Amino acid sequence: MIKRVKRECPHCSQQFTPKTVTSVYCTEKCCKKAYQKRKSEEKKELRRQALIAKIPVDKTFITVPEAVLIFDIAKTTVYRLIKNKRVPSVNEGSRLIRVDREALEKMFPLSTNPKMEKVSTNPFVYDLAKENCYTIGEIAQKFQLHDTSVYKHIRKYSIPTRQIGNCVYAPKSEIDKLYNGIID
């Protein structure tokens, strides 16, 4: 018996029943809004990185806005540290407060945005022996799908296959991972 699992939409936080195995968002509208938000955040991060690149590395005393950019901390945090005398600072006049960069580096490690870094994947070696694989027919029967749907999913997710005679085999581990959550 197939049991459909409810998922939570990452954008609007509503529970929904996914229409396909790959459904992440509850509606097309949520998908588009999440995409726009993600692209907007990427643009902001690129602008931030460009501004950080303009700040000289050898500059020992930096302005408060530069500290906010470099260390990704709130402006109020910097002013509180100055007020509590935890960070050496110099007041060069009205709105010309400079803080010691080295002291801030000791307190706050330089932030790196993990979203911007590409993660390399290690290829996994599959055991494609008959006893460790399902045939396409077995997959279709076990998960109550049509053969063509199984073939589409195998191609879409680059699941390795092996053909012996008229039968096509796919690793049980990958198939179970793919359809996990749809069956009891």
Secondary structure, 3 states (H helix, E strand, C coil): CECCCCEECCCCCCEECCCCCCCCCCCHHHHHHHHHHHHHHHHHHHHHHHHHHHCCCCCCEEEHHHHHHHHCCCHHHHHHHHHCCCCCEEECCCCCEEEEHHHHHHHCCCCCCCCCCCCCCCCCCCCCCHHHEEEHHHHHHHCCCCHHHHHHHHHHCCCCCEEECCEEEEEHHHHHHHCCCCEC
